[in-house]
Amino acid sequence: MTYKESNCVADVQPFRGLRYNPEQIYDFSTVISPPYDVISPEEQHLYHSKSRCNVIRLEFGLERPTDSAHSNKYVRAAQTLKSWLRHSILIREQHPAFYLVQHRFLFKKRLRSRLSLLARVRLEDLSSGCIRPHEMTMRGPAIDRYRLLQSCRANFSPIMGLFRHEGQGIRLLFGDAPLDRPAFSAVDDNGVAYDVWVVSDQKTIARVTQFFADKTIYIADGHHRYETALAYQKDQRSLHSSSTGQEGFNFVMMTLTDAQDPDLVMFPTHRLVRGLRQERMAKLEERLGTSFYVQELLAPLNSRAETLESWLDVLGSRRQRGTTIGLYGLHGRHLCLLAAREEGALRERMMLDLPSPLKGLDVSLLHWVILPQMLGIDSAEKEESCLAYTRDGLEALSAVDSGVYQLAFLLNPAPISSVLAVADAGLRMPPKSTYFYPKTPTGLVINPLWEE
């Protein structure tokens, strides 16, 4: 369904965030971490060892063999949060503030810079059209995030939201604010630098709030966290019959970014496949050949990284001719390009009622034709057991080379305009179809949901 015009407005507000006390934390780079859903088990241990105050202890605690209903990672996160507040490792902002975050990073050998606004945004039901998702969610992560929110009553990691605006966007809003020196800075393990300014003057706050009043917000990253926040809000409202609407549980922390920002980068999320029977693998090329031209690319370069880069360049250049998907594992250590023989006919093999904004995406063709019809991965249970996801192409190749997975599907990123079109139509792309980069790290600012 396409969203109908509605009278709802985006309610974007400042908040009194929790942040690390600079008198106790001298290097903010040691206490931030990526959002939980992109952290591998190895990285989880790494961030725990990085600092006793790393936010990973709140966001993504380690499980223990002795865990129980009364002693587990969620309980430990709540205890750690209380301890850090008691010992002033975390301190609360004196006045409601917006947080301006600059992301500085290298991409394709050029320095990029992107501004985002970190704020609290009033929760809206996803059917209203005020806040629009673009991606399906999975049950497991939603349960995990809900249990953490229930225990700690705080947003540790911001949801990434996009908005449409012609012009200078966020830069214009803060044109007369004193931004000569950030309140604090940090650098993550990928070399991305973050500068954060705290803006609490009433004139700027009023201008920002008014700016967003007629904007639609698109969830770019953090669908599980948003749906978790809605579930938490519903439960809290049932416990607070006299709710004013301004309680913390009616809001969620977001970083808001201009969808037209030239330095907004999106990567694809590649698919890894395992659990296929040998007879299906033996007939796979024949099955694929009925619908795709299968072209083998050799590995002409010495370095694996250089080879992957050349393969992805070819994959990207072929997108102008139509759907092209990379498949690794079919012909040893060579990449196969799958190009649709008859694009229109192939897309008609998707779910019959699948609307056109979704039919035009490569990830839709993979998710609704190749996986179920050619690989037999045709249920949520099979997806959970047979599929894994990674943004890292080298990781995808290594997973197949090691034998842990049988196949890797390499994808081109979907255009951001297509992502917004899917959201505007009230539709959802398959899980983990997009990966916006760089993600705002966890630990720059925390949004407490309790009242003082």
JOCORKA-V478726 format. One record per pair of residues at least 6 apart in sequence whose C-alpha atoms are under 7 Angstrom apart, sorted by the first residue. I is the first residue (numbers start at 1). J is the second residue. D is the distance in whole Angstrom. If there is no record, write none. Layout:
BEGIN
i=I j=J d=D
i=I j=J d=D
END
This chain:
BEGIN
i=1 j=425 d=6
i=1 j=426 d=5
i=2 j=424 d=6
i=2 j=425 d=4
i=2 j=426 d=5
i=3 j=129 d=6
i=3 j=424 d=6
i=3 j=425 d=6
i=3 j=426 d=6
i=8 j=130 d=6
i=9 j=130 d=7
i=9 j=213 d=5
i=9 j=214 d=6
i=9 j=215 d=7
i=10 j=130 d=7
i=10 j=212 d=6
i=10 j=213 d=5
i=10 j=214 d=7
i=10 j=215 d=6
i=10 j=216 d=7
i=11 j=121 d=6
i=11 j=122 d=5
i=11 j=213 d=6
i=12 j=119 d=6
i=12 j=120 d=6
i=12 j=121 d=5
i=12 j=122 d=7
i=12 j=209 d=6
i=12 j=212 d=7
i=13 j=119 d=6
i=13 j=120 d=5
i=13 j=121 d=6
i=13 j=209 d=6
i=14 j=96 d=5
i=14 j=97 d=5
i=14 j=98 d=5
i=14 j=119 d=6
i=14 j=120 d=6
i=15 j=96 d=4
i=15 j=97 d=5
i=15 j=98 d=7
i=15 j=119 d=7
i=15 j=120 d=6
i=16 j=92 d=6
i=16 j=93 d=5
i=16 j=94 d=7
i=16 j=95 d=6
i=16 j=96 d=4
i=16 j=97 d=6
i=17 j=92 d=6
i=17 j=93 d=5
i=17 j=445 d=6
i=17 j=446 d=6
i=17 j=447 d=5
i=17 j=448 d=7
i=18 j=90 d=6
i=18 j=91 d=5
i=18 j=92 d=4
i=18 j=93 d=6
i=18 j=445 d=6
i=18 j=446 d=5
i=18 j=447 d=6
i=19 j=90 d=5
i=19 j=91 d=6
i=19 j=92 d=6
i=19 j=444 d=7
i=19 j=445 d=5
i=19 j=446 d=6
i=20 j=89 d=6
i=20 j=90 d=5
i=20 j=91 d=6
i=21 j=88 d=7
i=21 j=89 d=5
i=21 j=90 d=5
i=21 j=91 d=6
i=24 j=89 d=6
i=28 j=185 d=7
i=28 j=186 d=5
i=29 j=186 d=5
i=29 j=187 d=5
i=29 j=188 d=6
i=30 j=50 d=6
i=30 j=51 d=6
i=30 j=54 d=7
i=31 j=51 d=6
i=31 j=53 d=6
i=31 j=54 d=4
i=31 j=55 d=6
i=31 j=443 d=7
i=32 j=54 d=6
i=32 j=55 d=6
i=32 j=441 d=6
i=32 j=442 d=6
i=32 j=443 d=5
i=32 j=444 d=7
i=33 j=47 d=7
i=33 j=55 d=7
i=33 j=56 d=6
i=33 j=441 d=6
i=33 j=442 d=5
i=33 j=443 d=7
i=34 j=441 d=5
i=34 j=442 d=6
i=35 j=157 d=6
i=35 j=441 d=6
i=35 j=442 d=6
i=36 j=59 d=7
i=36 j=60 d=6
i=47 j=54 d=7
i=47 j=56 d=6
i=48 j=54 d=7
i=48 j=56 d=6
i=48 j=57 d=7
i=55 j=442 d=7
i=55 j=443 d=6
i=57 j=77 d=6
i=58 j=77 d=5
i=58 j=81 d=7
i=59 j=156 d=6
i=61 j=73 d=5
i=61 j=77 d=7
i=62 j=73 d=6
i=63 j=72 d=7
i=63 j=73 d=6
i=74 j=147 d=7
i=74 j=148 d=5
i=74 j=151 d=6
i=75 j=151 d=6
i=77 j=152 d=7
i=78 j=151 d=6
i=78 j=152 d=5
i=84 j=90 d=6
i=85 j=91 d=7
i=95 j=200 d=7
i=96 j=200 d=6
i=97 j=198 d=6
i=97 j=199 d=5
i=97 j=200 d=4
i=98 j=118 d=6
i=98 j=119 d=6
i=98 j=198 d=6
i=98 j=199 d=5
i=98 j=200 d=6
i=99 j=117 d=6
i=99 j=118 d=5
i=99 j=119 d=7
i=99 j=196 d=6
i=99 j=197 d=6
i=99 j=198 d=5
i=99 j=199 d=6
i=100 j=116 d=6
i=100 j=117 d=5
i=100 j=118 d=6
i=100 j=196 d=6
i=100 j=197 d=5
i=100 j=198 d=7
i=101 j=115 d=6
i=101 j=116 d=5
i=101 j=117 d=6
i=101 j=118 d=7
i=101 j=194 d=7
i=101 j=195 d=6
i=101 j=196 d=5
i=101 j=197 d=7
i=102 j=113 d=7
i=102 j=114 d=6
i=102 j=115 d=5
i=102 j=116 d=6
i=102 j=194 d=6
i=102 j=195 d=5
i=102 j=196 d=7
i=103 j=113 d=6
i=103 j=114 d=5
i=103 j=115 d=6
i=103 j=192 d=7
i=103 j=193 d=6
i=103 j=194 d=5
i=103 j=195 d=7
i=104 j=112 d=6
i=104 j=113 d=5
i=104 j=114 d=7
i=104 j=192 d=6
i=104 j=193 d=5
i=104 j=194 d=6
i=105 j=111 d=6
i=105 j=112 d=5
i=105 j=113 d=7
i=105 j=191 d=7
i=105 j=192 d=5
i=105 j=193 d=7
i=106 j=112 d=6
i=112 j=263 d=6
i=113 j=263 d=6
i=114 j=263 d=6
i=115 j=170 d=7
i=115 j=257 d=7
i=116 j=255 d=6
i=116 j=256 d=5
i=116 j=257 d=5
i=117 j=255 d=5
i=117 j=256 d=5
i=117 j=257 d=7
i=118 j=254 d=6
i=118 j=255 d=4
i=118 j=256 d=6
i=119 j=253 d=6
i=119 j=254 d=6
i=119 j=255 d=6
i=120 j=251 d=6
i=120 j=252 d=5
i=120 j=253 d=4
i=120 j=254 d=6
i=121 j=251 d=5
i=121 j=252 d=5
i=121 j=253 d=6
i=121 j=254 d=7
i=122 j=250 d=6
i=122 j=251 d=4
i=122 j=252 d=7
i=123 j=230 d=7
i=123 j=250 d=6
i=123 j=251 d=5
i=123 j=252 d=6
i=124 j=130 d=7
i=124 j=131 d=7
i=126 j=132 d=6
i=130 j=216 d=5
i=130 j=217 d=7
i=131 j=216 d=6
i=131 j=217 d=5
i=131 j=218 d=6
i=132 j=217 d=6
i=132 j=218 d=5
i=132 j=219 d=6
i=132 j=423 d=6
i=133 j=218 d=6
i=133 j=219 d=5
i=133 j=223 d=7
i=133 j=423 d=6
i=133 j=428 d=7
i=134 j=219 d=7
i=134 j=419 d=6
i=134 j=422 d=6
i=134 j=423 d=5
i=134 j=427 d=6
i=134 j=428 d=5
i=134 j=429 d=6
i=135 j=428 d=4
i=135 j=429 d=4
i=135 j=430 d=6
i=135 j=431 d=6
i=136 j=428 d=6
i=136 j=429 d=6
i=136 j=430 d=5
i=136 j=431 d=5
i=137 j=223 d=7
i=137 j=224 d=6
i=137 j=431 d=6
i=141 j=224 d=7
i=142 j=224 d=5
i=142 j=228 d=6
i=145 j=225 d=7
i=145 j=228 d=6
i=146 j=228 d=5
i=153 j=448 d=6
i=153 j=449 d=5
i=153 j=450 d=7
i=154 j=446 d=7
i=154 j=447 d=6
i=154 j=448 d=4
i=154 j=449 d=5
i=155 j=253 d=6
i=155 j=446 d=6
i=155 j=447 d=5
i=155 j=448 d=6
i=156 j=442 d=6
i=156 j=443 d=7
i=156 j=446 d=5
i=156 j=447 d=7
i=157 j=442 d=5
i=158 j=253 d=5
i=158 j=254 d=5
i=158 j=255 d=6
i=159 j=221 d=6
i=159 j=222 d=5
i=159 j=225 d=7
i=159 j=253 d=6
i=159 j=254 d=5
i=159 j=255 d=6
i=160 j=219 d=6
i=160 j=220 d=5
i=160 j=221 d=5
i=160 j=222 d=6
i=160 j=254 d=6
i=160 j=255 d=5
i=160 j=256 d=6
i=161 j=217 d=6
i=161 j=218 d=5
i=161 j=219 d=5
i=161 j=220 d=5
i=161 j=254 d=6
i=161 j=255 d=6
i=161 j=256 d=5
i=161 j=257 d=6
i=162 j=217 d=6
i=162 j=218 d=5
i=162 j=219 d=6
i=162 j=220 d=6
i=162 j=256 d=6
i=162 j=257 d=5
i=162 j=258 d=6
i=162 j=259 d=5
i=163 j=215 d=7
i=163 j=216 d=6
i=163 j=217 d=5
i=163 j=218 d=6
i=163 j=257 d=6
i=163 j=258 d=5
i=163 j=259 d=6
i=164 j=258 d=6
i=164 j=259 d=6
i=164 j=260 d=7
i=165 j=258 d=7
i=169 j=258 d=7
i=173 j=207 d=7
i=173 j=208 d=6
i=174 j=204 d=7
i=179 j=197 d=7
i=182 j=195 d=6
i=182 j=196 d=5
i=182 j=197 d=5
i=183 j=196 d=6
i=183 j=197 d=5
i=183 j=198 d=6
i=184 j=195 d=6
i=184 j=196 d=6
i=185 j=194 d=5
i=185 j=195 d=4
i=185 j=196 d=6
i=186 j=193 d=6
i=186 j=194 d=5
i=186 j=195 d=7
i=187 j=193 d=4
i=187 j=194 d=6
i=229 j=252 d=7
i=233 j=249 d=5
i=233 j=250 d=6
i=237 j=243 d=7
i=248 j=449 d=4
i=248 j=450 d=6
i=249 j=449 d=6
i=253 j=447 d=6
i=265 j=436 d=6
i=265 j=437 d=5
i=266 j=413 d=7
i=266 j=434 d=7
i=266 j=435 d=5
i=266 j=436 d=4
i=266 j=437 d=6
i=267 j=391 d=7
i=267 j=413 d=5
i=267 j=434 d=7
i=267 j=435 d=5
i=267 j=436 d=6
i=268 j=391 d=6
i=268 j=411 d=6
i=268 j=412 d=6
i=268 j=413 d=4
i=268 j=433 d=7
i=268 j=434 d=6
i=268 j=435 d=6
i=269 j=389 d=6
i=269 j=390 d=5
i=269 j=391 d=5
i=269 j=432 d=6
i=269 j=433 d=6
i=269 j=434 d=6
i=269 j=435 d=6
i=270 j=389 d=6
i=270 j=390 d=5
i=270 j=391 d=6
i=270 j=409 d=6
i=270 j=410 d=5
i=270 j=411 d=6
i=271 j=387 d=7
i=271 j=388 d=6
i=271 j=389 d=5
i=271 j=390 d=7
i=271 j=408 d=6
i=271 j=409 d=5
i=271 j=410 d=7
i=272 j=387 d=6
i=272 j=388 d=5
i=272 j=389 d=6
i=272 j=396 d=7
i=272 j=405 d=6
i=272 j=407 d=6
i=272 j=408 d=5
i=272 j=409 d=6
i=273 j=386 d=6
i=273 j=387 d=5
i=273 j=388 d=7
i=273 j=405 d=6
i=273 j=406 d=6
i=273 j=407 d=5
i=273 j=408 d=6
i=274 j=386 d=5
i=274 j=387 d=7
i=274 j=405 d=5
i=274 j=406 d=5
i=274 j=407 d=7
i=275 j=386 d=6
i=287 j=374 d=6
i=291 j=340 d=6
i=291 j=341 d=6
i=291 j=346 d=7
i=292 j=338 d=6
i=292 j=339 d=5
i=292 j=340 d=5
i=292 j=341 d=5
i=293 j=338 d=6
i=293 j=339 d=5
i=293 j=340 d=6
i=293 j=341 d=6
i=294 j=336 d=6
i=294 j=337 d=6
i=294 j=338 d=5
i=294 j=339 d=7
i=295 j=336 d=5
i=295 j=337 d=5
i=295 j=338 d=7
i=296 j=334 d=7
i=296 j=335 d=6
i=296 j=336 d=4
i=296 j=337 d=6
i=297 j=334 d=6
i=297 j=335 d=5
i=297 j=336 d=6
i=298 j=334 d=5
i=298 j=335 d=7
i=299 j=307 d=6
i=299 j=334 d=6
i=300 j=307 d=7
i=301 j=307 d=5
i=305 j=394 d=7
i=315 j=324 d=7
i=315 j=326 d=7
i=315 j=412 d=7
i=316 j=412 d=6
i=318 j=324 d=6
i=323 j=339 d=6
i=323 j=340 d=6
i=323 j=362 d=6
i=324 j=337 d=6
i=324 j=338 d=5
i=324 j=339 d=5
i=324 j=340 d=7
i=325 j=337 d=6
i=325 j=338 d=5
i=325 j=339 d=7
i=325 j=409 d=7
i=325 j=410 d=6
i=325 j=411 d=6
i=326 j=335 d=6
i=326 j=336 d=6
i=326 j=337 d=5
i=326 j=338 d=6
i=326 j=409 d=6
i=326 j=410 d=5
i=326 j=411 d=6
i=327 j=335 d=6
i=327 j=336 d=5
i=327 j=337 d=6
i=327 j=407 d=7
i=327 j=408 d=6
i=327 j=409 d=5
i=327 j=410 d=6
i=328 j=334 d=7
i=328 j=335 d=5
i=328 j=336 d=6
i=328 j=407 d=6
i=328 j=408 d=5
i=328 j=409 d=6
i=329 j=400 d=6
i=329 j=406 d=6
i=329 j=407 d=5
i=329 j=408 d=7
i=347 j=359 d=6
i=347 j=365 d=7
i=349 j=369 d=7
i=350 j=368 d=5
i=350 j=369 d=6
i=351 j=368 d=7
i=357 j=421 d=6
i=357 j=422 d=5
i=358 j=364 d=6
i=358 j=422 d=6
i=358 j=429 d=7
i=361 j=414 d=7
i=363 j=433 d=7
i=364 j=430 d=7
i=367 j=430 d=7
i=371 j=377 d=5
i=371 j=378 d=7
i=372 j=378 d=4
i=377 j=383 d=6
i=390 j=396 d=7
i=396 j=408 d=6
i=397 j=408 d=7
i=399 j=405 d=6
i=400 j=406 d=5
i=400 j=407 d=6
i=400 j=408 d=7
i=422 j=428 d=6
END
